[in-house]
C-alpha cells in the first residue's frame, strides 16, 4: 500500500494525539503536587510585597549623557553604611575566594591599584539590574580607594 505525504501526516498527528491522551489519562493522575507555600520556611504576606527594611538611601550619580533613544538607569542605591547594616544581620557563611587571576585584566588591575577611572557597563535584564544595585561597585571602591569607579 502506498501512502502519500498527506496521509502520513494525518497518521502521525493521530498517533501523537493518542499518546498525549494516554499520558494525561493514565500517567499524570498518579502524580501528587505539593503545596509549595505550605512547605516553604518563608512566611509570605497576604497581599503584595512587604516594604523594604532598608530602602535605597542614595541617588545614582550619572556622569554620562545617553545617546538619543537610550537611557541610563538612575534608580536610588544603597550606601556602604546601609550595606554593612544589612550584611551584619545576614547569617554567616563560609566562602573561600579563588586565587587572584589578573592575566587578562592587567589594565583593570593597574587602574584599581594605582588609580584612574574605571567605567563599568552592565547589559542585561532584571538580574543585571539587581546585581548593579547590590552595592558591589561601592564595595569594590572601598577595596581600591585610589580608583574612581
Beta strands, then each sheet from edge to edge (+ up, - down):
strand 1: 116-117
strand 2: 147-148
sheet 1: 1+ 2+
end
